[in-house]
Amino acid sequence: MTTRQSFRFFHDNYAHLRTRYCRSRLFHRGHVFPASIGENGLTDCKSEGDLATPVGILPLRRVFYRADRVHPPETDLPCRAIRPEDGWSDDPGSLTYNRLIQRPHTARHETLMRDDHAYDIVAVLGWNDDPPRPGQGSAIFLHQKPQSGVTAGCIALSPRDLRHFLSLYPRGIIVHPSR
């Protein structure tokens, strides 16, 4: 597992904001956010189910939230409440791979309306989605930290920090290992 990585956040006005991830912390615009990544650290060769966070450009696409649990976060990204039928396809053999789907769905998928609180607020990160390449990773999100403290490849912040971060109107994350 890589122990030192850095993240850089960018805005669509091309004024790059340099942020680093080091020793489990995101540093962004003068703020420090304790963060979690995939259980197996970072990878520059992402594959489905490898439990690693991909290295690369991860634009923020949209935000979902659990309206039955939380208020919508302050963000200028497209944002809507999670519906009970919402899911995300993680089946490399499906035409809906790495896409929002409506359940029930015949292909393997995860539900966005989880029993735990990890997806109470969840931002979709643009990994392997334009277009999706089967088997190269799906469902890479920025979400609330799970109780385990690690993710299956996503980036996670505390609920308070996630809200604060989204209110800073970032456009995405550039993930790369420290040199």
Secondary structure, 3 states (H helix, E strand, C coil): CCCEEEEEEECCCCCCEECEEECCEEEECCEEEEEECECCCEECCCCCCCCCEECEEEEEEEEEECCCCCCCCCCCCCEEECCCCEEEECCCCCCCCCCEEECCCCCCEEECCCCCCCCCEEEEECCCCCCCCCCCCCCCEEEECCCCCCECCCEEECHHHHHHHHHCCCCEEEEEECC
